[in-house]
């Protein structure tokens, strides 16, 4: 008989948690048994929707008192390390929403807690569960386009408040200490994560961030990070002021044997000979359909968390983000590893 995993939710101020709860609820050998948050309305929301039997006034109280196997963390970025350390002390596995943290120091604490305790830690990047991006990833890793020398991803919308995010979410996204930056931390992370996955840590990073359009306080509403590798460039673009959709395929990778680009639900493959192909990705297959499903798979098979959601890849993405922020704030290109 399969083990039944008892899941507790540590904080609910990261809006991604509500879609993740839907995934947890569909796994036969999982029970959502507890949740902890300081906000009364969020406690009421999860109890009403999922009939969670144990509700606590804080995530700390839940971790201390509830009988759990797994913690789904959905906190402010700067709280993620505290949650992982508390869980590691109790031997609880953790899946935490992207990005890894607000700072590189916090990300390093998470790695240290994971390694010293032996728990599994996964950073849940939504891009990992896109059929088109999975197709792109598979082809890049298999060498279909040869040596990747340029990768670019633009992540953008008109702002967390404007697109209807919960005030509990955008409230901390607009707080530099809690988020780590503004749009830079929220959205440059996607490309930083992909570049870390495909190419590792760059040698140098430069970055720019500014407030262009928002008429209320935000750390930055537009940002760009450029990563210089020995034989490649990576570009991360972020915007909280984009009022229209993408004008071109996104993301896109250029290699020595061709290029790959995501265009909506399709993947475009081009070859130097002028050949082009529009690929319809295969439907998502178990256990790679969503974060909770993959996490349970890794627990039951004792396999490491790999790909975009690897804690080590996510930690490298955090170093890229921190280097980009430092470069933006100082006007000086940063050499990696950071000191």
C-alpha positions, 0 to 999 in steps of 0.5 A, spaced: 500 500 500 502 506 498 504 511 503 499 517 505 503 523 505 500 529 510 501 536 507 501 542 511 501 549 507 506 554 510 503 561 509 498 563 503 501 569 501 504 567 494 498 567 489 501 560 486 499 556 492 491 556 490 493 552 483 498 548 487 493 546 492 488 543 486 494 539 484 495 536 491 488 535 492 488 530 486 494 526 488 490 519 491 495 518 497 496 525 499 492 529 504 492 536 506 491 536 513 494 543 516 495 550 514 498 556 517 498 563 516 497 570 520 491 572 515 484 570 517 481 571 511 486 566 508 485 561 513 478 561 512 479 561 504 483 554 505 478 551 510 472 553 506 475 550 499 479 544 502 476 543 508 483 543 512 482 540 519 487 543 522 488 551 521 494 555 525 495 562 526 502 562 523 506 557 519 511 557 525 505 554 529 503 549 524 510 546 523 511 545 531 505 542 532 502 538 526 504 531 524 506 532 517 511 529 512 511 535 507 510 542 507 508 546 501 511 553 502 508 559 499 511 565 503 514 572 502 521 570 498 525 573 504 521 568 509 522 561 505 529 560 508 526 560 515 521 555 513 526 551 510 530 551 516 524 550 521 522 544 516 529 541 516 529 541 523 523 537 524 525 532 518 519 535 513 520 535 506 519 542 502 516 544 496 517 552 495 514 557 490 519 560 485 523 564 486 528 561 491 528 567 496 530 574 496 537 574 497 543 569 495 545 568 502 538 566 504 538 561 498 545 558 501 541 557 507 536 553 504 541 549 501 545 548 507 539 546 511 537 541 506 544 538 505 545 537 513 538 534 514 537 530 508 530 532 506 528 534 499 527 541 497 524 543 490 523 550 488 517 550 484 517 554 477 511 554 473 515 554 466 517 547 468 510 544 467 509 548 460 509 542 454 512 547 449 518 549 454 519 541 456 519 540 449 524 546 448 528 543 454 528 536 452 531 538 445 536 543 448 539 538 453 539 532 447 543 537 443 538 538 437 541 545 436 548 544 438 552 549 442 547 554 445 550 561 445 544 565 446 538 564 450 533 570 451 526 570 455 522 576 457 516 575 462 512 581 463 505 583 464 501 590 466 503 589 474 501 584 479 495 589 482 493 591 475 492 584 473 488 582 479 493 579 484 491 578 491 493 584 495 496 579 500 501 577 494 502 584 491 503 587 498 509 584 499 511 584 491 512 591 492 516 591 498 524 590 496 526 587 503 520 581 502 521 580 495 528 582 494 527 587 488 521 589 484 519 586 477 527 584 477 526 579 482 519 577 480 520 576 472 527 576 471 528 569 475 524 565 469 530 566 464 535 566 470 533 559 472 533 557 464 540 559 463 542 556 470 539 550 467 542 550 460 549 553 461 550 554 469 553 560 472 555 565 468 562 569 468 559 576 468 553 579 469 550 586 468 543 589 470 538 595 469 532 596 473 528 602 474 521 605 475 518 607 468 510 608 469 508 606 476 505 612 479 505 608 486 511 606 490 515 600 487 522 597 487 522 597 480 517 596 474 522 594 468 529 590 469 534 587 464 539 582 466 545 580 461 549 574 463 556 573 459 558 566 459 565 563 456 561 562 449 554 564 450 550 570 452 543 570 456 538 575 457 533 576 462 527 581 461 522 583 466 516 588 466 510 590 470 508 595 465 507 591 459 499 592 457 499 588 450 502 581 449 508 578 446 510 581 439 515 575 438 516 568 440 518 567 447 523 564 450 528 563 444 535 559 444 540 560 438 545 554 437 550 552 433 546 547 429 539 551 429 534 555 433 528 553 438 523 558 440 516 557 443 510 561 440 504 560 444 503 552 444 508 551 439 515 550 438 519 553 432 525 549 430 529 552 424 536 550 421 541 553 418 539 550 411 533 554 411 529 548 414 523 550 419 519 546 423 513 547 427 512 542 433 506 541 437 509 538 443 506 532 446 501 532 452 504 532 459 506 526 462 506 523 469 510 524 473 511 531 470 505 534 469 505 539 475 510 540 481 506 536 487 506 530 482 513 530 481 515 532 488 511 525 490 514 521 485 521 523 487 520 522 494 517 515 492 523 513 488 528 517 492 530 520 485 533 527 486 529 533 484 532 535 477 531 540 471 528 547 472 526 545 479 532 543 482 534 547 488 541 547 486 539 550 479 534 555 483 540 557 487 544 559 481 539 563 478 538 566 485 546 568 484 544 571 477 539 575 480 543 578 486 548 579 481 544 583 476 541 587 482 548 589 484 550 591 477 543 595 476 544 599 483 552 600 482 553 601 475 558 596 475 558 589 472 559 583 477 564 578 476 561 571 479 562 567 483 559 573 488 564 575 494 
